[in-house]
Amino acid sequence: MDNQVATAIEKAGVVGAGGGGFPTHVKARADVDVLLANGAECEPLIRSDTELLVSRPDRVVRGLELLAESVGASRVVLAVKRKNRRAGEAIERVLPADSAIELKLLENVYPAGDEFLLVFDVTGRVVPEGGIPLDVGVVVNNVTTLAQIADAVEGRPVTSRMVTVQGEVAAAATLTVPIGTPIGEIIDRAGGVTVDDAAVIVGGPMMGTIASSHAVPLTKTVGGLIVLPPDHTMVTARTESRAQMLRIARAACCQCLACTELCPRALLGHDLKPHRTVRAVQYDTLPEDHEHVTSAFLCCECGMCELFACPLGIRPRRILADLKAELTRRGVVNPHRRADLKPDDVREYRQIPSARLVQRLGLSEYDGPAPLDERRLEPARVFLRTTQHIGAAARPVVAEGDRVLEGDVVGEIPDGKLGARVHASIAGTIESITAEEIVIAA
């Protein structure tokens, strides 16, 4: 049964739908004692996981049961935030009376749902520096991924997903959308933008990225689109030039420690001190083996340091992300591997209520319902990225002019590589193929 589940997941192209994009068939072949279902919906404003739990709780539970059997977990926990009563009640209605699945209610704080924090909150185990939950005998999967596992075992590959559209749109909604649909068409289904020159954050307001255009296609890992005015702080924080970002850091940082004191990784005991890294980049030379430079590898890029903690407009998260990318480019390997970690005694008192975070971000006016619209969006054309996951790009296995049906394989995992399949999300004709994208016209 184990191999059958993992093989079905691999054939269906299931990846971490919560944003990570790790190929799920690899996790399904692990051997652990704890399996966690992540329904916390970490990012503010996004409602896609909640709407899935309310509308398809049976699929989430079935996927969780299948994966639990595959990995041999003796403890199975489904975590949702206490505030999401609809989701919790929906799960309770479909759980059998004799079910071994535990329902864990989390507090409404940010970044509840980060897998390192979830592992600690549920099990008391701390994932080591540079590690993954598997290192402490745990597998974590997003609830959307679990529903896709249930579908995969029944022969249905990943061709669509739920996406929340919030912000400056006429009617905020959660929609079921074929993978590869241009985000502009998704926004139009939510009534279209209500301000001029709107910017779109792909993902959540804390960790998402600014879309280069409305032609950017939806991928398997995107659960939300946030439409904002061009001068909103969530937009300007992302569009500030690197030169300006460093200039502000060098001129303004007073080493107040606020970024470090609220860093979720530091509070778990990881040797990450953003304030020291900000100070390190103030020098002309940057030794790539300095502990406060290489500690950038430990950053989860949650944005807490720059979007909430820092009172001076410094961007520690962007500085750390840039350092991580540059160190990787130079071939530097993460040297931080401590496993004997002790969480900070004040950790529970430094968790930030999500409502307070939303207010600080200037997003309160957008923090409303995004009800599920059951109508499936039918795009005229989809743009399927060959890299919607961690690992090697999918290898196209179709040719221009081929006719395909929804669910047909169009991209295969390269032999011997970590990767995921890509399937046609609509029926149509292969219009064009590049190493980065396969276009299907209906």
N, C-alpha and C positions, 0 to 999 in steps of 0.2 A: 504493500500500500504506500509506503514511504516514497519509493522511487516513482510510482505511478503519479502521485500528487506533484512531485517536483518536476517530472517530465511534462505533465499537463500544463504546469505554470510556465515552463520554459517555452513550450510550443505556443502558448497564448500571448507571450510578450509582456508578462506582468513585471512591473518595476515598482519601486517605492513611490507611491503616488503623493506622499506628503511633501515632496520637494527634493528628496535625496536622489531618487532615481536608481538606487542600487538594484541590480537584477534579482528578483525575488526567488528564483529557482535555486540560487546559491544558498540563501537562508533556509530554504525548505529542506536542504540536505544536511543541515547542521544537527548536532546532538546536544540539547540543552535541557535544563530542568524547569525553566520559567519562560513562558510566552506572554508577551504584553501586546494588547491591541490598543493603539493610540487613537482615541477619539477626542482628544483634548482641544483640538483646533487652536493651536498655539497663537497664531497671528490675530490681531484685532480685525474686525469687520468681515472676515470671511465666514461663510455659513455652509459651505458645500458639504463638509463632513457631517454636520448636524442634520442637514436636510436628508442626507443619505441614511443616517441612523434612524430618522423618523419614518422615512418612506420605504426603506428596504432593510429593516433590522434583521430579518430572517437570513438575508444573504450574507450580512456581516458575521452573524453567529455561525452560519454554516462554514464560511471560509475559515473562521477561527478554529472550529472543530477539526477541519481537514488539516490545517497547518499544525495544530497541536499534536495530532497523530503522526504527522510526518517528522516532526523534530523530537518526538518522545517526551514532551513537556509534562511534568507531574503537577505543575501549577499553571493555571491559565487565568489571566486578568484582563478585563476590558475597562479602560479608564476613560471617563468623561468628566467634564467640569460640573460641579454641583449646580451651577446656574442653568445648565442646559437640561432642564427638567423634562422637556419633551423627549429628548434623546434617551435619557435614563429610563423613563417610563416605557418607551417603545422597546428598549432592550429587555426590560423586565417582563414585558408581555409575551415575548417569544422564547425566553429561556425556559427550558423544561424544568420541572420541579426538582428533578434529580441531577440537574446540570452541575458540572464541576467548575463552570466558569464563574469567577468572582467579578462583581461590578464595583470598581473603585471610583469614588467621587473625589475629584481634585478641587482645590480652591481656585478661584478665578483670578490668578496672578500670571504675570508674564516673567519668563517664558515657559510656563507649565505646558508640557507637550514636547519640549526638547527631550530627545531620547535619553541623554545622560541624566537629566533631572528626573525623568519618569522612572528610570531604573532605580535611582536612589530612593525616591518617594515610595515606591511599591515594595522594593526588596531590601533596602538599606545597604546595597552594594554600590561601590564607587567604581565607575569605569576608569581604568588607568589612563595616564597621559598617553596620547597618541594611539589609544586603543578604540575598541568598539564594544558594544554590549555583549557580544559573543565571548569576549575575554572573561566575563564574569558569569557565564552560563545563562545568558538571556538573549532572546530574539525579540525585536520590536518591529511591529508592522502597523502602518496606518490603516484605518478602517476602510477607506476606499480600496486599498490594496487587497484587503481581506474579501470584500465583495467581489473583486475581480478574480480572486482565487476560486471562489465558489463557481463563478461563471466558467473559469478555465477548465475545471474538472468536468464540467458538462459540455465542453467543446466550444465555448464561445471566447474568442480572443479579445484583447483590449482594442476597441475601436472608438470608444467615446468615454466621456467622464462628465461629472457635474462641476460647474464653474459658477462662482458667485461674482456678480457685477455690482459694485457699490460706488458711491461717490456722486459726482456730478452727472447723473443720468436721470432720465425721466421716471423710470420705474425700476428700482433696485430689485434684482431677482437672482435666483439660482437656476441655471439652465443645464440641460443635457446636450452636450455638444460633441460632434465628431472630432477626433484628433486631427489636427492640421487645418482647422478652420481659421481664417484670418480674424484677429481679435476685433477688428472694426465691425465685422458682421455680428459678432457676439454682442458688442456694445449696442449696435442698432436694434437687436432683439429686446434689449432693456430700455428701449425708447430713445436711444441716442444721447449724445452729450448735451449738456445744458449751458456750457460756457465756451467762449472762444479759445482757440489754441490750447485745448485741454491736453494734459499729460496723462499717460496711462502707466500705472505701476503694475507690472506683471508679477503676480504673487501677492504677498501681504505688504502692508505699509512699513514694517520693520525690516524685512529681509528681501523684499522684492526689488526688481530692477525697472528702470524707465524703458518703455518700448521705444525703439527707434522710429517706428511708424505703425499705423493701424493695419499694415499688411503682415505684421509678425504673426506666425501661426501658433495655435494652441498646441502644447505638448502634453505628454502623459503626466507630467509632474506639476502642472499649474492648476491650482484650485481657486484662484481669485484674480479679478481685474479691478483695480481701484482707479477711478477717473477723478482727477483733481485739477484745479485751476493752475496755470503755469507758474504763478508766484507763491504757491503753497510751500510751506517749509519742508514738507516731505519730498517735494520736487527739487527745490533749490539745494537741499542737502546732498542730493545725488548728482547734481549738474555742476557743482562748484569745481573749478579746474584743480588739477593736482598741485600746480604751483601755488594757487591761492590757498589751498588746504594746508600745505606745508608752511606757508608764510604765516598763517594764523596760528598754527601750532607753535612755531618758534617764537612768535611775539607774545602770545597770550597765556600759554600754559603756566600755571602757578604751582603745579605739583600738589594740588589739593587732595588727591587720592580718590575723589568721588567715582571716577570711572572704574577703579580697581575695587572699591568697596561694594559696588553693585554688580560686578562682573559675575555671572552665574558659574562660570568655570572656576574662577578664583575662589568662590564661596564653597565649591566642592573640594577644594584643596589642590587644584592644579596650579602650577607655578607660572601663572599668567598675571602680569602687572602692567596693564595698559599705560598707566602714567609713566612708568619707567621706559617703555618703548617709545612713547611720545618724546621723552627727553633724549633718548638715544638718537632719534632722527634729526635732532637739532645740530649735530656735528657734521662737519664736511665729509669725513670718512665714516663708513659704516661697516665695522667688522662683522662678517657674516657668521662668525662663530660665537658672537656675544650672546649671553643667555637671554637678555631682554630683547634681542633681535630674533633669535630662533624661536622664542616663545610665541611668536606669531602663529606658528603651526598649531597651537592649542586653542586658538580663537574659533568660536563657532559662528561668528559674524551675526549674532542676534541683534545687534544695534543698540543694546541697552546703554552702552558707554556714551555714544554720541547723540542719540535721539532722546535720552532721558536724563542721564547722570550729569553730563558736562554742562556747566552754566555759561561757558564762554564760546560756544560754537565751534569747538575743536572736533575733529573727526577721527577719533582713535580707531574705530572699526575700519574705516577706509585705509588708514595708515597700515594697520595690521594686515588687511587683505592684500594690499599692494606689496608689502614685505613678503608675505607668504608666496605670492605669485613670482616675485623676483628670486627668492631663494630656490624655489622649485626650478625656475629657468636656469639657474646656475648649477643645478644638480645637487644642492644641499639636501640632506636627509634629516628629517626631524630627529633631534637627539634626545628629546624629552620623553622618557619612558617610565617614570616613577609609577609604581603600582600601590605602594603603601601610603594611601592618602587619607587624610582626616578632614572632613568638612568643617568649615568655620562654625564655631559655637553660636554665632549671631545670624547664621544663614536664614533661619525662618523669619527673622524680623526684618530682613532686607529684601523680601520678595515684594514686588510692586503690583498693587491691585490693577487689573486691566482697565477698569473705569478711569482710574487716575492717569494711567498711561495714555489712554485715548484722549483725555482732556488736554494733557501736556502736548500731544501731537497736533492738536487743533483739528481733531476728527470727530468730535462729539456729534456734530450735526449729521454725520453720515452713519452713525452707529445705530442703525435701525434694522428691522427685519429685511430679509431678502428671500421672499417665499419661493418655493419650488414651482417653476413653470414646467409642466409635464410635456409640453409640445417639444418635439425634437427639432432642432435647427437643421435645415437641409441646405448646405452650401453648394454653390455651383462648381466649386473647385476646392481641393484641399492640398496643402503643402506639408508633406510628411518629412520631418527632419530625420536623418539617419542616426543622429546622436541625441536621443531623448533620455539618456540613461548614463550611468557611470560605466566606463569601459570603452571598447572599440566601437567604431561606427558600424551600423548594420551594412551588409553587402547587398546592393540591389540585385534581385533575382528576376526582374522583369525587363522588358524592352519597350521603347517608345512605340506606341500604337497598340500595345496589348490591351485587351479588354479584361477587366477584373471585377469581381464581386466583392461586396463588403465582407471582410474577414479573410480574404486571400492574403497569403504571405507575399510581401513586396520587398522586404529586406531581411536577410538571414544573418545569424551570428557567424562571424568569421571563424574558421576552424581553429580550435585551441585557444580562443580568446574569451575574455569576460565581455559579455554583451547581452543584447536583447533583440528579439525579433520585432519587426515593424509590419503591421497589417493594413490593408486598404480599409479606410474608414467610411468610404462610400463606394457604390458601384459606378464604374465609368471607364474611361480610356486613359492609359498612361500618356501624359502629354509631354513630360520632359523628365530627364534623370541627370543628376549630378552626384558628386561624391557626398554632398551635404543634404540633398533634398530630392524627393520623388513627388512629382505633381500629378494629381489625378483630376481630370475634368469629367463631371457627371454627364 
